[in-house]
Amino acid sequence: KSGLIDFGSHIHSHTKLINLSNDKIREEFTLSKKILGDILNKEVPMLAYPYGCYAGAHSYNQGRVLAAEFFKIACGVSHGRVKPSSDVLLLPRNSIDSMVTTQQFKGIVRFGRL
């Protein structure tokens, strides 16, 4: 409720898009947006590609092309900060997990990645 944290889709089954047909990708996007939107009681404009993979079964860029039908922004897994020239459907995303130390976290927040 504070507005400081937001949630985005990671598709419904967390399957690599390259393993899915275009129809199945659309179904995954639709279902994940609906479930999360219903829980949050608001629109879900963001996607994080599962495993950072935006390739579809039919083309290297197909997941990204289909994501544009459903989302305003999407993230891959390339490290770094968002720049004015960043593709809004391939934004960088820095992974934070239990192996990241406090010092590393500070570096990621400050510089995009150590």
PAZA-549264 format. One record per residue: x, y negated, z negated of N, C-alpha, C in turn; residue number from 1; chain; residue in one letter. Coordinates in pm, whole numbers. Example, Ala and Ser with C-alpha at 12.3 -4.5 7.8 and 13.67 -1.06 7.14 Angstrom:
> n_c1,n_c2,n_c3,ca_c1,ca_c2,ca_c3,c_c1,c_c2,c_c3,seq,mol,type
> 1319,569,-780,1230,450,-780,1320,330,-780,1,A,A
> 1285,225,-708,1367,106,-714,1290,-3,-787,2,A,S
END
This chain:
> n_c1,n_c2,n_c3,ca_c1,ca_c2,ca_c3,c_c1,c_c2,c_c3,seq,mol,type
> 81,120,0,0,0,0,86,-127,0,1,A,K
> 211,-115,-42,299,-232,-48,337,-284,90,2,A,S
> 329,-199,191,371,-239,325,521,-222,346,3,A,G
> 594,-176,245,738,-159,257,776,-26,322,4,A,L
> 684,70,319,710,202,375,599,233,473,5,A,I
> 637,293,584,537,334,682,568,476,726,6,A,D
> 471,542,783,485,679,828,456,687,977,7,A,F
> 529,772,1046,507,794,1188,498,941,1218,8,A,G
> 458,972,1338,441,1110,1382,575,1179,1405,9,A,S
> 573,1309,1387,689,1394,1418,637,1515,1495,10,A,H
> 527,1501,1560,439,1596,1627,386,1700,1529,11,A,I
> 287,1774,1571,216,1863,1480,296,1987,1442,12,A,H
> 357,2055,1539,423,2182,1510,574,2174,1493,13,A,S
> 632,2055,1510,777,2034,1500,854,2124,1595,14,A,H
> 802,2140,1715,865,2218,1821,942,2125,1913,15,A,T
> 1055,2170,1965,1127,2090,2065,1037,2072,2187,16,A,K
> 1029,1948,2233,941,1918,2346,980,1995,2471,17,A,L
> 1108,2027,2485,1155,2099,2604,1091,2237,2616,18,A,I
> 1040,2289,2505,976,2420,2505,827,2413,2534,19,A,N
> 774,2293,2560,629,2275,2575,593,2223,2714,20,A,L
> 477,2262,2761,423,2206,2886,377,2063,2859,21,A,S
> 354,1988,2964,304,1851,2949,172,1848,2873,22,A,N
> 82,1942,2904,-47,1946,2835,-28,1975,2686,23,A,D
> 64,2065,2654,89,2099,2514,154,1980,2441,24,A,K
> 243,1907,2508,302,1787,2447,193,1686,2415,25,A,I
> 104,1663,2510,-8,1570,2487,-93,1616,2369,26,A,R
> -119,1747,2362,-198,1803,2252,-127,1780,2117,27,A,E
> 3,1803,2114,82,1783,1992,78,1636,1948,28,A,E
> 96,1545,2043,91,1402,2011,-47,1363,1958,29,A,F
> -151,1408,2028,-289,1375,1989,-321,1426,1849,30,A,T
> -292,1551,1824,-323,1613,1696,-246,1547,1581,31,A,L
> -117,1524,1602,-36,1463,1495,-84,1321,1464,32,A,S
> -115,1244,1568,-165,1107,1547,-298,1108,1472,33,A,K
> -386,1201,1509,-517,1207,1445,-505,1246,1298,34,A,K
> -431,1352,1269,-419,1398,1130,-355,1291,1044,35,A,I
> -243,1236,1088,-175,1133,1009,-259,1006,1000,36,A,L
> -323,968,1109,-410,849,1108,-526,864,1012,37,A,G
> -584,984,1007,-694,1009,914,-647,1002,769,38,A,D
> -530,1057,741,-476,1052,605,-444,908,563,39,A,I
> -381,834,654,-339,697,622,-450,595,643,40,A,L
> -555,636,713,-665,547,746,-618,426,828,41,A,N
> -529,455,924,-481,350,1015,-418,412,1138,42,A,K
> -393,330,1237,-329,371,1362,-185,415,1334,43,A,E
> -138,513,1410,-1,563,1397,72,531,1529,44,A,V
> 149,421,1532,213,379,1656,355,432,1675,45,A,P
> 408,509,1579,549,549,1582,567,700,1591,46,A,M
> 673,740,1659,708,881,1676,857,899,1652,47,A,L
> 893,1005,1584,1032,1052,1579,1033,1186,1651,48,A,A
> 1105,1193,1765,1108,1316,1842,1166,1429,1756,49,A,Y
> 1100,1544,1752,1155,1657,1677,1294,1694,1730,50,A,P
> 1388,1704,1640,1528,1735,1673,1591,1628,1761,51,A,Y
> 1524,1513,1773,1575,1405,1857,1560,1432,2006,52,A,G
> 1496,1541,2041,1486,1585,2180,1362,1526,2247,53,A,C
> 1383,1446,2350,1271,1386,2422,1256,1443,2562,54,A,Y
> 1335,1544,2595,1321,1611,2724,1197,1698,2721,55,A,A
> 1128,1705,2833,1013,1793,2845,1049,1916,2927,56,A,G
> 957,2005,2939,982,2129,3014,1007,2103,3163,57,A,A
> 954,1991,3213,961,1965,3357,1064,1859,3396,58,A,H
> 1116,1785,3299,1215,1683,3332,1286,1636,3207,59,A,S
> 1408,1589,3227,1491,1542,3117,1422,1432,3036,60,A,Y
> 1347,1348,3102,1287,1230,3038,1138,1246,3011,61,A,N
> 1081,1364,3038,936,1381,3034,873,1353,2899,62,A,Q
> 935,1395,2790,880,1369,2657,868,1220,2630,63,A,G
> 969,1144,2674,967,999,2657,854,938,2740,64,A,R
> 838,984,2862,732,933,2950,595,959,2888,65,A,V
> 575,1079,2837,447,1113,2774,428,1038,2642,66,A,L
> 535,1017,2567,525,944,2441,471,803,2465,67,A,A
> 505,744,2578,459,608,2611,306,601,2620,68,A,A
> 241,713,2647,95,715,2653,32,708,2514,69,A,E
> 108,743,2410,54,758,2275,113,665,2171,70,A,F
> 238,623,2191,310,550,2086,371,420,2139,71,A,F
> 385,323,2049,449,196,2085,600,204,2072,72,A,K
> 648,283,1975,791,301,1957,820,447,1924,73,A,I
> 941,491,1957,983,628,1926,1134,630,1902,74,A,A
> 1175,726,1820,1316,737,1781,1372,871,1823,75,A,C
> 1496,867,1871,1573,989,1896,1657,1017,1773,76,A,G
> 1780,1063,1793,1870,1083,1680,2008,1024,1705,77,A,V
> 2019,935,1802,2147,869,1821,2169,772,1705,78,A,S
> 2293,762,1661,2325,677,1547,2335,531,1589,79,A,H
> 2316,443,1493,2335,301,1519,2217,217,1477,80,A,G
> 2227,93,1512,2122,-4,1481,2043,-37,1607,81,A,R
> 1922,-82,1586,1840,-129,1698,1896,-261,1746,82,A,V
> 1907,-276,1877,1958,-398,1941,1848,-456,2030,83,A,K
> 1860,-582,2067,1759,-640,2157,1745,-561,2287,84,A,P
> 1850,-495,2331,1847,-419,2456,1800,-274,2437,85,A,S
> 1769,-234,2314,1729,-96,2287,1597,-61,2356,86,A,S
> 1591,60,2409,1468,114,2467,1373,145,2350,87,A,D
> 1255,87,2347,1163,105,2234,1112,249,2221,88,A,V
> 1132,331,2323,1092,471,2314,1212,565,2294,89,A,L
> 1331,506,2270,1452,583,2238,1535,508,2135,90,A,L
> 1472,461,2031,1544,386,1929,1639,476,1851,91,A,L
> 1753,422,1806,1844,503,1724,1780,536,1590,92,A,P
> 1819,649,1534,1767,692,1405,1880,758,1328,93,A,R
> 1908,706,1212,2014,760,1129,1957,859,1029,94,A,N
> 2012,978,1028,1965,1082,939,2015,1060,797,95,A,S
> 1924,1068,702,1957,1060,560,1908,1189,497,96,A,I
> 2001,1268,445,1962,1392,378,2041,1407,249,97,A,D
> 2028,1521,186,2091,1542,55,2243,1544,62,98,A,S
> 2301,1557,179,2446,1558,193,2505,1417,204,99,A,M
> 2421,1317,223,2468,1178,235,2491,1121,95,100,A,V
> 2614,1074,72,2647,1015,-57,2592,873,-66,101,A,T
> 2593,818,-185,2547,680,-204,2632,584,-121,102,A,T
> 2762,604,-118,2851,518,-38,2820,529,111,103,A,Q
> 2797,650,159,2760,669,299,2626,602,329,104,A,Q
> 2530,616,238,2400,553,256,2415,402,270,105,A,F
> 2496,343,184,2519,198,193,2578,160,329,106,A,K
> 2671,241,377,2731,214,508,2631,227,621,107,A,G
> 2544,326,612,2441,345,715,2347,225,718,108,A,I
> 2306,181,599,2215,66,591,2284,-61,642,109,A,V
> 2408,-80,605,2481,-202,646,2524,-204,791,110,A,R
> 2577,-91,838,2644,-90,969,2578,0,1073,111,A,F
> 2480,77,1035,2414,167,1128,2468,308,1119,112,A,G
> 2592,325,1085,2653,457,1068,2800,438,1036,113,A,R
> 2853,519,947,2997,514,917,3074,604,1011,114,A,L
END
